[in-house]
Amino acid sequence: MQKNLAYSIILTSLIILISACSGDNKDEKDKKKKFAIPVVTSSIKQATISSTYHSTATLESRNDAQVISRVTGIIEHLTAEEGDYVEKGQLLAKIDSRRYQLSLNKAQAELASLNLELSRLKKLHARKLVSSDQIDKLSFSKQSATAARDLAALDLQDSQIKAPITGFISQKMAKKGHFTQSYQQLFHIVNQQDLQAVLYVPEAQLANVKLNQLATLTFSALPSKKFTANVRSISPIVDHNSGTFKVILSLANEKSLLKPGMFAQISVVFDTHHNALTIPNDAIVYRDGQKYLFVIKGKKAIEIPIATGFVQEQLTEIISDIALNSEVVIQGHRNLKHKALIEVINKPAVKSHTLASDQ
């Protein structure tokens, strides 16, 4: 009986020991599973990426004109209003021209009289009855009278105000019956077909800006549309006060959707790389002035230093030696260390029928 009791004690001890070992293995597995850090990943892909400069500017008309009066007088007739489209040379207003017509008539009469007198003296000079000095003095008087006649004709012509360029009347300062003086502004005309935007770019970008570079413009008033422009001119000097240089973009406006004065958000494309290796910006870890990625190798995250190229919106170009389609961590890497155990939580779930077929 004592022998049976001893055997029972030994068997019970073995069962307890086996249970304890099984529990330790389970705790160890649970501990390993607990240290797997959940992460979200993305793949390195090929894409076209550009280096861009972002700024804002107000649209201007490349061709505009201040229409002024060159003569004084009462405005007796207007043929254009604000918003009207006018052609170059089209009549916009008329100033009372009676005085200018009379001045022209007087100048023409004086010139005709001098012509007759000069003709008579030349005949007398041929007969040696008058001196050459008299002929010369009368010739100078004729030149003066001719200039007076031309000035009077110009004043009469300037009493009709005409459009110097083709475009739209943006402002009208003249009113019928008002008295206008010389060089007083009457209209402002803008050409909406040829617009420009003026940028003031930091000196650090001087080497990147080139003529004919492409730019994209967007407007809050036209949120669903994008417009293209090109670099037309680059200032040869840098403003020492602001540290910027002037860049003018030229854009066509055939459909007249854009108006001078509209506020534009502008992206100037400096250069473009095709088939570049790109990653989401969120994948990059910055530490001690160096950039790093966590690349997935099996169930671990491997930290590698990288060099980057262009950045465009949410993508960054990778110029380091790294394989296409490599899986990198984009969320959760703040808590990662080199060779840390990870669990990818954005992998697609395996369907139940697939599991059944595997079994």
ChimeraX attribute file (.defattr): number of C-alpha atoms within 10 A of each C-alpha:
attribute: neighborCount
match mode: 1-to-1
recipient: residues
	/A:1	6
	/A:2	7
	/A:3	7
	/A:4	9
	/A:5	10
	/A:6	11
	/A:7	12
	/A:8	12
	/A:9	10
	/A:10	12
	/A:11	12
	/A:12	12
	/A:13	12
	/A:14	12
	/A:15	11
	/A:16	12
	/A:17	12
	/A:18	12
	/A:19	11
	/A:20	12
	/A:21	12
	/A:22	12
	/A:23	12
	/A:24	12
	/A:25	11
	/A:26	12
	/A:27	12
	/A:28	12
	/A:29	11
	/A:30	11
	/A:31	11
	/A:32	11
	/A:33	13
	/A:34	10
	/A:35	12
	/A:36	15
	/A:37	18
	/A:38	16
	/A:39	20
	/A:40	18
	/A:41	21
	/A:42	19
	/A:43	17
	/A:44	21
	/A:45	18
	/A:46	15
	/A:47	15
	/A:48	13
	/A:49	22
	/A:50	22
	/A:51	16
	/A:52	21
	/A:53	16
	/A:54	13
	/A:55	14
	/A:56	16
	/A:57	17
	/A:58	15
	/A:59	20
	/A:60	21
	/A:61	19
	/A:62	16
	/A:63	16
	/A:64	19
	/A:65	17
	/A:66	16
	/A:67	22
	/A:68	20
	/A:69	23
	/A:70	19
	/A:71	23
	/A:72	18
	/A:73	21
	/A:74	18
	/A:75	21
	/A:76	15
	/A:77	15
	/A:78	16
	/A:79	11
	/A:80	17
	/A:81	17
	/A:82	14
	/A:83	13
	/A:84	13
	/A:85	15
	/A:86	21
	/A:87	14
	/A:88	11
	/A:89	12
	/A:90	16
	/A:91	16
	/A:92	19
	/A:93	22
	/A:94	21
	/A:95	24
	/A:96	19
	/A:97	21
	/A:98	12
	/A:99	13
	/A:100	21
	/A:101	16
	/A:102	13
	/A:103	19
	/A:104	21
	/A:105	15
	/A:106	15
	/A:107	21
	/A:108	19
	/A:109	14
	/A:110	16
	/A:111	21
	/A:112	15
	/A:113	13
	/A:114	19
	/A:115	17
	/A:116	10
	/A:117	15
	/A:118	20
	/A:119	12
	/A:120	12
	/A:121	19
	/A:122	17
	/A:123	12
	/A:124	14
	/A:125	15
	/A:126	10
	/A:127	9
	/A:128	10
	/A:129	11
	/A:130	14
	/A:131	13
	/A:132	12
	/A:133	9
	/A:134	13
	/A:135	19
	/A:136	12
	/A:137	11
	/A:138	16
	/A:139	16
	/A:140	11
	/A:141	16
	/A:142	20
	/A:143	13
	/A:144	13
	/A:145	21
	/A:146	18
	/A:147	14
	/A:148	19
	/A:149	20
	/A:150	15
	/A:151	16
	/A:152	22
	/A:153	18
	/A:154	15
	/A:155	19
	/A:156	21
	/A:157	17
	/A:158	19
	/A:159	22
	/A:160	20
	/A:161	24
	/A:162	20
	/A:163	22
	/A:164	17
	/A:165	19
	/A:166	20
	/A:167	22
	/A:168	20
	/A:169	22
	/A:170	17
	/A:171	17
	/A:172	16
	/A:173	12
	/A:174	18
	/A:175	15
	/A:176	13
	/A:177	14
	/A:178	12
	/A:179	14
	/A:180	20
	/A:181	14
	/A:182	11
	/A:183	12
	/A:184	16
	/A:185	17
	/A:186	18
	/A:187	23
	/A:188	19
	/A:189	26
	/A:190	24
	/A:191	24
	/A:192	24
	/A:193	19
	/A:194	17
	/A:195	21
	/A:196	24
	/A:197	27
	/A:198	17
	/A:199	18
	/A:200	18
	/A:201	20
	/A:202	14
	/A:203	16
	/A:204	10
	/A:205	12
	/A:206	14
	/A:207	8
	/A:208	13
	/A:209	18
	/A:210	17
	/A:211	13
	/A:212	13
	/A:213	16
	/A:214	17
	/A:215	21
	/A:216	17
	/A:217	21
	/A:218	18
	/A:219	16
	/A:220	11
	/A:221	11
	/A:222	10
	/A:223	8
	/A:224	8
	/A:225	10
	/A:226	10
	/A:227	15
	/A:228	16
	/A:229	22
	/A:230	21
	/A:231	21
	/A:232	16
	/A:233	16
	/A:234	17
	/A:235	12
	/A:236	9
	/A:237	11
	/A:238	16
	/A:239	13
	/A:240	9
	/A:241	6
	/A:242	11
	/A:243	13
	/A:244	19
	/A:245	20
	/A:246	17
	/A:247	19
	/A:248	18
	/A:249	24
	/A:250	22
	/A:251	21
	/A:252	16
	/A:253	16
	/A:254	10
	/A:255	8
	/A:256	11
	/A:257	9
	/A:258	18
	/A:259	17
	/A:260	18
	/A:261	12
	/A:262	14
	/A:263	18
	/A:264	19
	/A:265	14
	/A:266	23
	/A:267	19
	/A:268	22
	/A:269	19
	/A:270	17
	/A:271	15
	/A:272	12
	/A:273	14
	/A:274	10
	/A:275	10
	/A:276	21
	/A:277	25
	/A:278	26
	/A:279	27
	/A:280	20
	/A:281	15
	/A:282	14
	/A:283	23
	/A:284	21
	/A:285	18
	/A:286	11
	/A:287	8
	/A:288	5
	/A:289	5
	/A:290	11
	/A:291	15
	/A:292	16
	/A:293	21
	/A:294	25
	/A:295	24
	/A:296	22
	/A:297	14
	/A:298	9
	/A:299	13
	/A:300	20
	/A:301	25
	/A:302	20
	/A:303	20
	/A:304	13
	/A:305	13
	/A:306	16
	/A:307	12
	/A:308	15
	/A:309	17
	/A:310	18
	/A:311	18
	/A:312	17
	/A:313	10
	/A:314	10
	/A:315	18
	/A:316	22
	/A:317	25
	/A:318	19
	/A:319	14
	/A:320	13
	/A:321	9
	/A:322	13
	/A:323	10
	/A:324	13
	/A:325	14
	/A:326	15
	/A:327	19
	/A:328	25
	/A:329	27
	/A:330	22
	/A:331	14
	/A:332	15
	/A:333	24
	/A:334	10
	/A:335	10
	/A:336	19
	/A:337	13
	/A:338	12
	/A:339	15
	/A:340	19
	/A:341	21
	/A:342	23
	/A:343	17
	/A:344	17
	/A:345	12
	/A:346	11
	/A:347	10
	/A:348	7
	/A:349	7
	/A:350	8
	/A:351	8
	/A:352	9
	/A:353	9
	/A:354	9
	/A:355	9
	/A:356	8
	/A:357	7
	/A:358	7
	/A:359	6
